[in-house]
Amino acid sequence: MLKSTFTPIFWALVPKPKSPKLSPNVIINSLANSTSLVRQNASLKQHQSTIPLSAYIHLPFCRKRCHYCDFPIVALGSASARIDDDPRVLNYIQWLCREISATQVELDAKAPLETVYFGGGTPSLVPPRLVSLVLETLKMKFGLSEDAEISMEMDPGTFDAKTMKEVMLLGVNRVSLGVQAFQEKLLKSCGRAHGVQEVHEAIDIVKLCGVENWSIDLIASLPHQTSDMWEESLRLTIEAEPTHVSVYDLQIEQGTKFGNLYTPGEFPLPSEIQAADFYKMASRMLCDANYNHYEISSYGKTGYECKHNFTYWKNKPFYAFGLGSASYIGGLRFSRPKKVNNYMKFVENLENGLVNSSGDGRIHAKDTATDIVMLSLRTARGIDMKCFEESFGSSIVSSLIEAYKPYVESGHVVCLDEERRTMGIEEVNNSLLHKTYRERKLAYIRLSDPEGFLLSNELISLAFRVIDNCMDCLHHLDVV
């Protein structure tokens, strides 16, 4: 599911420096000679290709709903039930292909897809012949690059070697294995349909079939999870030698079984301090095992970072198809209905030209600026200050640097030059004396690992306040 690619930001769990209050007078003075954001935003599209090159496909079928899950799914029943000929699956795939085919695409805004991501739900429950129908529909509608990254989420116990080989022949070349934990007790307590034995069997199948690019997903902060359990899960993951690992922190969502049973931070859930320790342990162990911590929740061997997810983190447009999925095209984020009957009605309306799910190309500066900050600070690369300045002006960049100064001193925020050399606080202070990017020499701002990532919620919120104040002051000055 698309939502899973945007894992919730960690709360503040470490000693924090006192952030400065943003003075409107200071901001107004710094903006007095600013050029119009309308002109500055002429380069905004440098942040994103206007043509979507990625597609997310939601396959909602699961054996059962996990206790923490609030995604739109269709529960098919026990592991003994056959789904090869389940009319619910076939019917959904037909509606999904109709949605893809009915999507309006201008000829000059069409290019072969470079990434496709099958999320869910449990996509590995869908028979390969039906996955093939979806891929063929995508090819006919958009085209598909020869070297496209095609990912599929697969759960232990839902596929065998035959199924794996069949989906590989279709072009699936990246597998995300939903392990979540290596302890029987934890898997049962969170309602997973598989056990530890099936986890090991799934890993063996992936290796036997020669899947080169594959990931293991783990969840931290589960009920009754201990530090020893988490360390064991990390150790067994490293021993399995996947090329990628995703580490998610359990979020308690309203309406889920966990939402009815538990309160975050209270037993049997780990405390906030324990949750932070879990995160630090994952960072230390996985980095020591030569995984690059390239995004808050993502670790990859060199060359095996998830290309599809970079579409989101770089704020690029993408298609999304299927129940509850959300696309981003033409400056518009558009979500599909979460219930099957409503989704079918949506597809009918789309076919009849009654739905515009692609936007009008107009990009709102404040929304885009906050998106870029939020998504960029999730990554080890951080915010590209040159592109940010070209789009939003030097004054907003200066205000952002000023606001982050206490966190540069505390080590939660890292400023880098063009060679990605860390800049000291004196260099950062000196950069504020200059008005342009070239004079400042500050090329990137990123969060430190792991302390800065753990404080990301507060640091991103601070950036939002800077953006809000700067944009509001520009309106006050009638600049826009």
FILO-607363 format. One record per residue (C-alpha): residue number from 1; residue in one letter; x, y, z. Coordinates in pm, 1 decimal, decimal comma. Layout:
<nodes>
<node NUM "A" <X Y Z>>
...
</nodes>
This chain:
<nodes>
<node 1 "M" <0,0 0,0 0,0>>
<node 2 "L" <123,1 347,6 -87,0>>
<node 3 "K" <71,4 464,1 267,2>>
<node 4 "S" <332,3 218,9 390,2>>
<node 5 "T" <600,0 402,9 197,6>>
<node 6 "F" <548,3 705,1 418,8>>
<node 7 "T" <618,1 558,3 758,0>>
<node 8 "P" <515,0 780,8 1049,3>>
<node 9 "I" <781,0 1021,0 1168,7>>
<node 10 "F" <933,9 943,7 1506,1>>
<node 11 "W" <848,4 1155,9 1803,8>>
<node 12 "A" <1100,6 1362,8 1995,7>>
<node 13 "L" <1283,7 1134,8 2235,8>>
<node 14 "V" <1618,5 1301,4 2292,9>>
<node 15 "P" <1727,1 1619,8 2472,4>>
<node 16 "K" <1639,1 1912,2 2248,5>>
<node 17 "P" <1791,2 2258,0 2222,0>>
<node 18 "K" <1554,4 2545,6 2260,4>>
<node 19 "S" <1445,5 2658,1 1916,2>>
<node 20 "P" <1436,6 3031,7 1848,5>>
<node 21 "K" <1109,1 3215,6 1801,9>>
<node 22 "L" <1064,3 3342,2 1451,1>>
<node 23 "S" <1030,5 3719,1 1451,5>>
<node 24 "P" <791,1 3851,4 1183,3>>
<node 25 "N" <988,1 4177,7 1171,6>>
<node 26 "V" <1310,3 3994,5 1095,6>>
<node 27 "I" <1139,0 3793,3 827,3>>
<node 28 "I" <975,4 4098,4 669,8>>
<node 29 "N" <1309,6 4280,4 659,7>>
<node 30 "S" <1478,0 3984,0 496,4>>
<node 31 "L" <1199,5 3965,8 240,3>>
<node 32 "A" <1181,7 4335,0 160,0>>
<node 33 "N" <1404,1 4303,5 -144,9>>
<node 34 "S" <1281,2 3960,0 -244,2>>
<node 35 "T" <1167,0 3904,3 -600,9>>
<node 36 "S" <822,9 3764,9 -667,5>>
<node 37 "L" <761,3 3404,9 -576,6>>
<node 38 "V" <569,5 3378,3 -900,8>>
<node 39 "R" <891,9 3433,2 -1091,5>>
<node 40 "Q" <1098,4 3231,4 -848,7>>
<node 41 "N" <860,7 2939,6 -887,7>>
<node 42 "A" <927,3 2930,4 -1259,5>>
<node 43 "S" <1198,6 2678,5 -1179,0>>
<node 44 "L" <976,3 2477,5 -946,7>>
<node 45 "K" <938,3 2196,5 -1196,4>>
<node 46 "Q" <1309,4 2131,7 -1168,4>>
<node 47 "H" <1212,1 1944,1 -851,9>>
<node 48 "Q" <993,4 1706,2 -1044,3>>
<node 49 "S" <940,8 1571,2 -1390,3>>
<node 50 "T" <593,6 1667,6 -1509,7>>
<node 51 "I" <549,4 1322,1 -1663,9>>
<node 52 "P" <479,7 1035,1 -1420,5>>
<node 53 "L" <729,3 754,0 -1463,2>>
<node 54 "S" <606,5 537,1 -1175,3>>
<node 55 "A" <287,6 350,7 -1095,9>>
<node 56 "Y" <159,2 208,7 -769,2>>
<node 57 "I" <-86,5 -82,7 -799,5>>
<node 58 "H" <-299,8 -175,1 -499,2>>
<node 59 "L" <-387,7 -544,5 -470,3>>
<node 60 "P" <-599,7 -550,6 -153,2>>
<node 61 "F" <-637,3 -922,0 -83,5>>
<node 62 "C" <-525,7 -1075,9 245,2>>
<node 63 "R" <-595,0 -1399,3 431,9>>
<node 64 "K" <-698,3 -1192,4 734,5>>
<node 65 "R" <-660,6 -839,7 868,9>>
<node 66 "C" <-358,4 -785,4 1092,0>>
<node 67 "H" <-432,8 -621,7 1426,2>>
<node 68 "Y" <-244,6 -301,8 1335,8>>
<node 69 "C" <-372,6 -263,8 978,1>>
<node 70 "D" <-605,6 15,2 865,7>>
<node 71 "F" <-538,0 -23,3 492,0>>
<node 72 "P" <-826,9 -93,5 253,6>>
<node 73 "I" <-816,7 -471,4 214,4>>
<node 74 "V" <-1040,8 -764,6 124,0>>
<node 75 "A" <-999,5 -1058,7 365,5>>
<node 76 "L" <-1027,6 -1384,9 170,4>>
<node 77 "G" <-1027,6 -1630,1 458,5>>
<node 78 "S" <-808,8 -1909,2 592,4>>
<node 79 "A" <-487,5 -2037,4 436,6>>
<node 80 "S" <-668,0 -2352,7 317,9>>
<node 81 "A" <-900,3 -2159,9 85,7>>
<node 82 "R" <-819,4 -2155,3 -287,0>>
<node 83 "I" <-812,7 -1813,5 -449,1>>
<node 84 "D" <-704,6 -1905,3 -802,7>>
<node 85 "D" <-1065,1 -1889,3 -917,5>>
<node 86 "D" <-1206,2 -1660,2 -649,3>>
<node 87 "P" <-1455,1 -1433,5 -832,2>>
<node 88 "R" <-1372,6 -1145,6 -597,9>>
<node 89 "V" <-1012,0 -1145,5 -716,0>>
<node 90 "L" <-1092,1 -1179,0 -1085,7>>
<node 91 "N" <-1362,5 -911,5 -1065,1>>
<node 92 "Y" <-1129,5 -666,6 -891,6>>
<node 93 "I" <-849,1 -718,3 -1143,7>>
<node 94 "Q" <-1094,9 -647,9 -1426,1>>
<node 95 "W" <-1202,9 -319,4 -1263,9>>
<node 96 "L" <-838,3 -231,5 -1195,1>>
<node 97 "C" <-747,2 -279,7 -1562,4>>
<node 98 "R" <-1048,4 -72,0 -1662,1>>
<node 99 "E" <-924,7 210,5 -1439,3>>
<node 100 "I" <-578,9 198,0 -1596,2>>
<node 101 "S" <-723,2 197,4 -1946,8>>
<node 102 "A" <-962,6 485,4 -1873,0>>
<node 103 "T" <-693,2 712,0 -1728,4>>
<node 104 "Q" <-656,8 1023,2 -1941,3>>
<node 105 "V" <-300,9 1085,9 -2064,2>>
<node 106 "E" <-194,6 1358,2 -2302,6>>
<node 107 "L" <30,2 1233,5 -2581,1>>
<node 108 "D" <303,3 1478,9 -2486,2>>
<node 109 "A" <277,6 1368,4 -2121,3>>
<node 110 "K" <333,5 1000,3 -2183,4>>
<node 111 "A" <653,8 807,8 -2124,9>>
<node 112 "P" <739,0 445,1 -2046,9>>
<node 113 "L" <711,1 358,9 -1679,9>>
<node 114 "E" <1042,2 317,3 -1499,4>>
<node 115 "T" <901,9 167,4 -1177,0>>
<node 116 "V" <592,4 -33,7 -1087,3>>
<node 117 "Y" <507,3 -127,8 -729,9>>
<node 118 "F" <248,5 -392,0 -640,0>>
<node 119 "G" <141,4 -318,4 -283,2>>
<node 120 "G" <-141,0 -431,1 -64,8>>
<node 121 "G" <-287,1 -619,3 97,5>>
<node 122 "T" <-85,8 -922,1 3,3>>
<node 123 "P" <-11,0 -907,9 -371,4>>
<node 124 "S" <148,5 -1252,9 -366,7>>
<node 125 "L" <-201,6 -1399,0 -313,2>>
<node 126 "V" <-305,2 -1283,9 -661,2>>
<node 127 "P" <-244,6 -1556,2 -924,7>>
<node 128 "P" <42,4 -1468,3 -1163,6>>
<node 129 "R" <-191,5 -1487,4 -1465,2>>
<node 130 "L" <-390,3 -1196,3 -1320,6>>
<node 131 "V" <-75,4 -1001,3 -1235,5>>
<node 132 "S" <16,2 -1051,2 -1601,0>>
<node 133 "L" <-311,7 -886,5 -1707,7>>
<node 134 "V" <-228,4 -578,4 -1502,9>>
<node 135 "L" <124,3 -551,5 -1641,4>>
<node 136 "E" <1,3 -594,1 -1999,5>>
<node 137 "T" <-256,9 -321,5 -1944,2>>
<node 138 "L" <13,7 -89,3 -1810,4>>
<node 139 "K" <234,3 -164,1 -2110,7>>
<node 140 "M" <-45,4 -91,5 -2356,5>>
<node 141 "K" <-142,2 232,4 -2181,4>>
<node 142 "F" <194,6 382,2 -2088,3>>
<node 143 "G" <472,5 155,4 -2205,9>>
<node 144 "L" <724,8 -8,1 -1975,3>>
<node 145 "S" <1101,7 49,7 -1978,9>>
<node 146 "E" <1311,1 -258,0 -2047,9>>
<node 147 "D" <1502,5 -208,6 -1724,4>>
<node 148 "A" <1200,5 -103,7 -1517,8>>
<node 149 "E" <1206,0 -185,1 -1146,7>>
<node 150 "I" <894,5 -396,4 -1081,3>>
<node 151 "S" <841,3 -460,4 -710,8>>
<node 152 "M" <595,0 -688,4 -537,4>>
<node 153 "E" <509,8 -721,6 -170,2>>
<node 154 "M" <499,9 -1091,5 -77,0>>
<node 155 "D" <411,5 -1248,0 257,6>>
<node 156 "P" <554,8 -1574,0 393,5>>
<node 157 "G" <315,6 -1865,3 343,6>>
<node 158 "T" <145,3 -1713,7 37,3>>
<node 159 "F" <378,5 -1833,1 -237,7>>
<node 160 "D" <595,0 -2126,5 -338,1>>
<node 161 "A" <889,0 -2161,7 -574,8>>
<node 162 "K" <659,4 -2216,8 -872,6>>
<node 163 "T" <469,9 -1894,4 -806,7>>
<node 164 "M" <792,4 -1701,9 -751,5>>
<node 165 "K" <938,0 -1819,2 -1081,6>>
<node 166 "E" <616,7 -1732,6 -1263,6>>
<node 167 "V" <607,6 -1373,4 -1136,8>>
<node 168 "M" <975,6 -1335,3 -1216,1>>
<node 169 "L" <904,7 -1440,3 -1574,8>>
<node 170 "L" <644,3 -1163,1 -1586,5>>
<node 171 "G" <916,5 -910,2 -1505,9>>
<node 172 "V" <892,0 -878,3 -1127,9>>
<node 173 "N" <1253,6 -816,2 -1027,8>>
<node 174 "R" <1222,3 -684,6 -673,2>>
<node 175 "V" <1052,2 -856,1 -379,2>>
<node 176 "S" <952,9 -700,0 -48,1>>
<node 177 "L" <910,5 -982,0 203,4>>
<node 178 "G" <670,7 -896,3 487,2>>
<node 179 "V" <842,2 -1081,0 771,6>>
<node 180 "Q" <771,7 -824,7 1050,9>>
<node 181 "A" <919,4 -1043,4 1330,7>>
<node 182 "F" <1110,6 -1367,5 1388,2>>
<node 183 "Q" <925,7 -1461,8 1708,4>>
<node 184 "E" <617,8 -1685,3 1700,8>>
<node 185 "K" <466,2 -1502,7 1997,0>>
<node 186 "L" <491,8 -1163,9 1832,3>>
<node 187 "L" <356,2 -1282,7 1497,1>>
<node 188 "K" <50,8 -1428,8 1669,1>>
<node 189 "S" <-1,1 -1125,1 1891,4>>
<node 190 "C" <-20,7 -889,5 1593,6>>
<node 191 "G" <-248,4 -1117,1 1390,8>>
<node 192 "R" <-9,2 -1218,9 1116,6>>
<node 193 "A" <-126,7 -1515,3 907,8>>
<node 194 "H" <220,0 -1674,0 896,3>>
<node 195 "G" <456,8 -1825,1 1150,9>>
<node 196 "V" <833,4 -1832,8 1193,0>>
<node 197 "Q" <872,9 -2156,8 998,4>>
<node 198 "E" <701,4 -1997,9 698,5>>
<node 199 "V" <935,5 -1699,3 730,5>>
<node 200 "H" <1240,3 -1922,1 690,2>>
<node 201 "E" <1074,0 -2114,7 407,7>>
<node 202 "A" <997,2 -1790,9 223,9>>
<node 203 "I" <1356,7 -1671,5 258,1>>
<node 204 "D" <1478,6 -2005,9 121,3>>
<node 205 "I" <1241,5 -1976,5 -177,4>>
<node 206 "V" <1359,8 -1624,1 -257,4>>
<node 207 "K" <1720,1 -1738,3 -255,6>>
<node 208 "L" <1651,9 -2063,2 -443,5>>
<node 209 "C" <1476,0 -1877,6 -722,3>>
<node 210 "G" <1765,7 -1635,3 -760,8>>
<node 211 "V" <1587,6 -1312,8 -669,4>>
<node 212 "E" <1876,2 -1067,1 -661,0>>
<node 213 "N" <1694,7 -758,3 -533,3>>
<node 214 "W" <1486,0 -832,7 -225,8>>
<node 215 "S" <1391,6 -668,3 100,7>>
<node 216 "I" <1282,6 -779,1 446,6>>
<node 217 "D" <1026,6 -569,3 634,0>>
<node 218 "L" <1040,0 -554,8 1014,8>>
<node 219 "I" <814,6 -383,6 1270,8>>
<node 220 "A" <948,7 -242,7 1597,0>>
<node 221 "S" <757,3 -156,1 1915,8>>
<node 222 "L" <511,0 -445,6 1897,5>>
<node 223 "P" <320,5 -541,9 2215,0>>
<node 224 "H" <543,4 -735,1 2457,7>>
<node 225 "Q" <843,7 -691,4 2227,9>>
<node 226 "T" <1170,3 -683,8 2420,2>>
<node 227 "S" <1512,5 -554,5 2329,9>>
<node 228 "D" <1639,7 -913,9 2301,5>>
<node 229 "M" <1358,9 -1002,6 2061,1>>
<node 230 "W" <1431,9 -699,1 1844,8>>
<node 231 "E" <1803,5 -773,0 1841,8>>
<node 232 "E" <1729,9 -1132,6 1738,6>>
<node 233 "S" <1506,0 -1017,8 1451,3>>
<node 234 "L" <1775,9 -781,4 1328,4>>
<node 235 "R" <2046,0 -1047,6 1360,2>>
<node 236 "L" <1843,5 -1310,0 1170,1>>
<node 237 "T" <1760,5 -1052,5 904,4>>
<node 238 "I" <2127,4 -970,9 853,8>>
<node 239 "E" <2211,5 -1342,2 839,9>>
<node 240 "A" <1948,6 -1388,2 565,8>>
<node 241 "E" <2146,4 -1136,5 354,6>>
<node 242 "P" <1868,4 -942,8 183,0>>
<node 243 "T" <1984,4 -652,2 -29,3>>
<node 244 "H" <1742,7 -417,1 146,8>>
<node 245 "V" <1575,1 -384,9 489,0>>
<node 246 "S" <1277,7 -168,2 587,4>>
<node 247 "V" <1225,1 -96,7 957,0>>
<node 248 "Y" <887,5 43,8 1058,2>>
<node 249 "D" <776,2 163,7 1398,7>>
<node 250 "L" <433,7 36,8 1503,0>>
<node 251 "Q" <167,7 305,3 1480,7>>
<node 252 "I" <-159,1 258,3 1666,4>>
<node 253 "E" <-441,7 354,1 1431,4>>
<node 254 "Q" <-798,7 421,9 1536,4>>
<node 255 "G" <-1043,8 154,6 1432,1>>
<node 256 "T" <-788,0 -128,2 1437,4>>
<node 257 "K" <-780,9 -405,4 1696,5>>
<node 258 "F" <-463,0 -258,1 1844,5>>
<node 259 "G" <-633,8 81,9 1849,4>>
<node 260 "N" <-905,6 -64,4 2068,6>>
<node 261 "L" <-664,3 -249,2 2297,0>>
<node 262 "Y" <-361,2 -26,8 2347,4>>
<node 263 "T" <-249,1 327,4 2419,8>>
<node 264 "P" <85,6 436,2 2267,9>>
<node 265 "G" <364,2 448,9 2525,3>>
<node 266 "E" <176,7 233,3 2776,2>>
<node 267 "F" <237,9 -133,4 2859,5>>
<node 268 "P" <238,4 -379,9 2688,3>>
<node 269 "L" <369,2 -147,6 2418,1>>
<node 270 "P" <732,4 -40,6 2463,6>>
<node 271 "S" <785,0 302,7 2612,1>>
<node 272 "E" <896,2 593,7 2396,5>>
<node 273 "I" <1249,4 555,5 2530,4>>
<node 274 "Q" <1248,3 184,0 2443,8>>
<node 275 "A" <1114,2 263,6 2096,1>>
<node 276 "A" <1400,0 509,2 2043,5>>
<node 277 "D" <1647,3 244,6 2159,7>>
<node 278 "F" <1499,7 -0,7 1908,1>>
<node 279 "Y" <1553,8 254,8 1632,6>>
<node 280 "K" <1912,6 322,2 1738,7>>
<node 281 "M" <1983,6 -50,5 1757,3>>
<node 282 "A" <1853,1 -101,8 1403,8>>
<node 283 "S" <2064,5 184,7 1273,0>>
<node 284 "R" <2378,5 56,5 1444,5>>
<node 285 "M" <2342,0 -312,4 1354,5>>
<node 286 "L" <2235,5 -261,2 994,3>>
<node 287 "C" <2497,2 5,5 923,4>>
<node 288 "D" <2763,5 -218,3 1078,1>>
<node 289 "A" <2646,8 -488,3 834,1>>
<node 290 "N" <2711,3 -248,6 541,8>>
<node 291 "Y" <2355,1 -139,3 480,7>>
<node 292 "N" <2327,8 226,9 387,4>>
<node 293 "H" <2069,8 411,3 597,6>>
<node 294 "Y" <1943,1 616,6 305,1>>
<node 295 "E" <1596,3 703,3 440,5>>
<node 296 "I" <1440,3 714,8 787,2>>
<node 297 "S" <1301,1 361,3 763,1>>
<node 298 "S" <1509,4 219,8 477,8>>
<node 299 "Y" <1847,1 48,9 459,6>>
<node 300 "G" <2002,3 -83,2 141,4>>
<node 301 "K" <2318,6 -235,9 10,3>>
<node 302 "T" <2490,9 -4,2 -236,4>>
<node 303 "G" <2294,5 0,7 -561,0>>
<node 304 "Y" <1984,9 -162,8 -410,2>>
<node 305 "E" <1793,6 139,0 -284,3>>
<node 306 "C" <1425,6 122,4 -381,3>>
<node 307 "K" <1392,9 327,5 -700,6>>
<node 308 "H" <1014,9 344,1 -675,0>>
<node 309 "N" <1018,0 500,2 -330,1>>
<node 310 "F" <1256,2 771,1 -447,7>>
<node 311 "T" <966,4 890,1 -664,1>>
<node 312 "Y" <781,9 978,9 -343,4>>
<node 313 "W" <1081,7 1116,7 -155,3>>
<node 314 "K" <1179,4 1342,4 -445,5>>
<node 315 "N" <819,3 1466,1 -472,7>>
<node 316 "K" <786,1 1345,9 -831,8>>
<node 317 "P" <446,6 1271,5 -989,6>>
<node 318 "F" <320,3 912,5 -1001,2>>
<node 319 "Y" <17,5 713,5 -1105,1>>
<node 320 "A" <-175,9 504,9 -855,4>>
<node 321 "F" <-444,6 252,5 -934,8>>
<node 322 "G" <-678,7 46,5 -724,2>>
<node 323 "L" <-875,4 55,9 -402,0>>
<node 324 "G" <-775,6 342,1 -169,9>>
<node 325 "S" <-460,2 428,3 -363,5>>
<node 326 "A" <-342,2 789,0 -399,1>>
<node 327 "S" <-182,9 939,1 -709,2>>
<node 328 "Y" <7,6 1265,0 -756,0>>
<node 329 "I" <-28,5 1413,5 -1103,0>>
<node 330 "G" <-38,9 1772,0 -1226,0>>
<node 331 "G" <0,7 1909,5 -875,8>>
<node 332 "L" <-301,5 1713,1 -747,5>>
<node 333 "R" <-298,1 1436,4 -488,6>>
<node 334 "F" <-601,6 1220,1 -559,1>>
<node 335 "S" <-726,7 927,2 -347,5>>
<node 336 "R" <-954,2 653,6 -472,6>>
<node 337 "P" <-1247,7 516,3 -267,8>>
<node 338 "K" <-1161,9 263,7 3,2>>
<node 339 "K" <-1469,2 44,4 -38,3>>
<node 340 "V" <-1504,8 -192,7 -334,9>>
<node 341 "N" <-1852,6 -83,1 -444,0>>
<node 342 "N" <-1754,2 284,4 -429,8>>
<node 343 "Y" <-1435,1 208,3 -620,0>>
<node 344 "M" <-1633,2 37,6 -897,1>>
<node 345 "K" <-1857,7 343,3 -923,5>>
<node 346 "F" <-1549,0 563,8 -941,0>>
<node 347 "V" <-1412,1 360,8 -1234,0>>
<node 348 "E" <-1745,0 391,2 -1416,3>>
<node 349 "N" <-1740,4 767,5 -1366,2>>
<node 350 "L" <-1379,6 779,2 -1487,1>>
<node 351 "E" <-1476,1 591,4 -1802,3>>
<node 352 "N" <-1761,6 836,1 -1858,9>>
<node 353 "G" <-1534,1 1138,4 -1821,3>>
<node 354 "L" <-1692,0 1248,9 -1494,2>>
<node 355 "V" <-1372,8 1232,9 -1286,1>>
<node 356 "N" <-1054,9 1437,6 -1310,9>>
<node 357 "S" <-782,8 1250,7 -1124,3>>
<node 358 "S" <-484,8 1412,5 -1298,2>>
<node 359 "G" <-490,1 1773,3 -1181,9>>
<node 360 "D" <-453,0 2091,6 -1383,9>>
<node 361 "G" <-78,0 2141,4 -1354,1>>
<node 362 "R" <-105,9 2432,6 -1112,2>>
<node 363 "I" <137,9 2399,8 -825,0>>
<node 364 "H" <81,1 2583,2 -498,4>>
<node 365 "A" <409,6 2715,0 -363,5>>
<node 366 "K" <345,4 2665,5 8,8>>
<node 367 "D" <219,5 2308,6 -33,1>>
<node 368 "T" <508,7 2217,1 -258,4>>
<node 369 "A" <767,0 2373,2 -26,9>>
<node 370 "T" <637,1 2180,7 274,3>>
<node 371 "D" <622,0 1858,7 71,6>>
<node 372 "I" <981,6 1900,9 -41,3>>
<node 373 "V" <1103,6 1968,9 312,7>>
<node 374 "M" <911,9 1680,2 467,8>>
<node 375 "L" <1012,3 1426,5 206,2>>
<node 376 "S" <1372,6 1540,5 163,1>>
<node 377 "L" <1445,6 1536,0 536,5>>
<node 378 "R" <1341,6 1171,5 544,1>>
<node 379 "T" <1646,1 1090,3 332,4>>
<node 380 "A" <2017,9 1083,1 399,5>>
<node 381 "R" <2066,8 1321,3 106,0>>
<node 382 "G" <1853,3 1588,3 268,9>>
<node 383 "I" <1724,4 1912,3 114,2>>
<node 384 "D" <1899,9 2031,2 -201,0>>
<node 385 "M" <1932,6 2397,5 -102,2>>
<node 386 "K" <2023,2 2515,9 -450,9>>
<node 387 "C" <1701,5 2378,2 -602,5>>
<node 388 "F" <1503,0 2494,8 -301,5>>
<node 389 "E" <1637,9 2848,5 -336,4>>
<node 390 "E" <1575,2 2857,9 -710,6>>
<node 391 "S" <1212,2 2766,1 -648,5>>
<node 392 "F" <1128,9 2962,6 -336,6>>
<node 393 "G" <1386,4 3240,3 -303,6>>
<node 394 "S" <1693,1 3314,3 -93,5>>
<node 395 "S" <1503,4 3474,6 195,1>>
<node 396 "I" <1313,8 3159,7 287,3>>
<node 397 "V" <1639,8 2963,6 273,6>>
<node 398 "S" <1807,1 3211,9 511,5>>
<node 399 "S" <1511,9 3187,1 750,0>>
<node 400 "L" <1529,1 2808,8 745,2>>
<node 401 "I" <1904,5 2806,6 815,9>>
<node 402 "E" <1856,3 3054,6 1100,1>>
<node 403 "A" <1583,2 2840,8 1256,9>>
<node 404 "Y" <1797,5 2526,6 1236,7>>
<node 405 "K" <2112,6 2681,8 1387,3>>
<node 406 "P" <2050,8 2550,7 1744,1>>
<node 407 "Y" <2005,8 2201,4 1602,1>>
<node 408 "V" <2325,6 2229,4 1399,8>>
<node 409 "E" <2504,1 2307,9 1726,1>>
<node 410 "S" <2336,7 2014,0 1903,8>>
<node 411 "G" <2420,3 1775,6 1618,8>>
<node 412 "H" <2063,2 1695,4 1514,7>>
<node 413 "V" <2090,5 1886,9 1185,2>>
<node 414 "V" <2388,3 1857,6 950,9>>
<node 415 "C" <2480,9 2124,4 694,2>>
<node 416 "L" <2689,6 2012,5 396,8>>
<node 417 "D" <2875,8 2187,7 116,9>>
<node 418 "E" <2875,8 2077,8 -247,8>>
<node 419 "E" <3131,4 1805,4 -172,6>>
<node 420 "R" <2900,8 1687,6 110,6>>
<node 421 "R" <3158,1 1799,5 365,7>>
<node 422 "T" <3007,0 1881,1 703,3>>
<node 423 "M" <3005,0 2252,8 776,5>>
<node 424 "G" <3076,2 2378,4 1128,1>>
<node 425 "I" <2854,3 2628,0 1307,7>>
<node 426 "E" <3090,0 2915,7 1223,3>>
<node 427 "E" <3061,2 2834,4 853,6>>
<node 428 "V" <2684,5 2814,8 888,0>>
<node 429 "N" <2676,3 3153,6 1062,2>>
<node 430 "N" <2896,0 3296,8 789,0>>
<node 431 "S" <2662,3 3160,6 522,5>>
<node 432 "L" <2381,4 3371,1 668,0>>
<node 433 "L" <2579,0 3684,5 579,4>>
<node 434 "H" <2541,8 3603,2 210,4>>
<node 435 "K" <2227,9 3636,3 3,6>>
<node 436 "T" <2284,7 3387,3 -276,6>>
<node 437 "Y" <2343,0 3015,7 -293,8>>
<node 438 "R" <2685,1 3052,1 -459,4>>
<node 439 "E" <2809,6 3281,6 -184,2>>
<node 440 "R" <2672,3 3068,7 97,4>>
<node 441 "K" <2829,2 2742,8 -23,2>>
<node 442 "L" <2572,8 2553,4 183,4>>
<node 443 "A" <2446,5 2284,1 -53,5>>
<node 444 "Y" <2243,7 2044,1 162,4>>
<node 445 "I" <2066,4 2024,9 496,1>>
<node 446 "R" <2000,6 1680,6 637,5>>
<node 447 "L" <1913,1 1517,8 970,9>>
<node 448 "S" <2178,7 1323,7 1159,3>>
<node 449 "D" <2153,3 947,4 1200,5>>
<node 450 "P" <2002,6 837,3 1433,2>>
<node 451 "E" <1948,6 1133,8 1668,3>>
<node 452 "G" <1825,6 1376,7 1404,2>>
<node 453 "F" <1592,0 1120,1 1249,0>>
<node 454 "L" <1444,6 1055,1 1593,1>>
<node 455 "L" <1373,2 1426,6 1626,3>>
<node 456 "S" <1235,4 1454,8 1273,3>>
<node 457 "N" <880,0 1531,4 1381,0>>
<node 458 "E" <984,7 1850,4 1561,8>>
<node 459 "L" <1242,7 1952,2 1302,2>>
<node 460 "I" <1003,2 1916,8 1010,3>>
<node 461 "S" <731,1 2100,1 1201,7>>
<node 462 "L" <977,8 2383,5 1264,2>>
<node 463 "A" <1045,3 2404,7 890,6>>
<node 464 "F" <671,3 2419,5 825,9>>
<node 465 "R" <643,5 2719,8 1058,4>>
<node 466 "V" <927,7 2894,2 877,2>>
<node 467 "I" <757,6 2835,9 541,6>>
<node 468 "D" <420,1 2953,1 673,0>>
<node 469 "N" <568,6 3271,8 819,1>>
<node 470 "C" <767,7 3352,5 507,6>>
<node 471 "M" <476,0 3293,8 272,0>>
<node 472 "D" <238,1 3494,4 492,9>>
<node 473 "C" <485,7 3784,5 507,5>>
<node 474 "L" <519,3 3782,4 131,4>>
<node 475 "H" <142,1 3813,0 98,8>>
<node 476 "H" <148,5 4094,6 357,0>>
<node 477 "L" <399,6 4281,1 142,8>>
<node 478 "D" <188,7 4220,5 -168,8>>
<node 479 "V" <485,1 4044,5 -325,2>>
<node 480 "V" <267,6 3764,6 -456,1>>
</nodes>
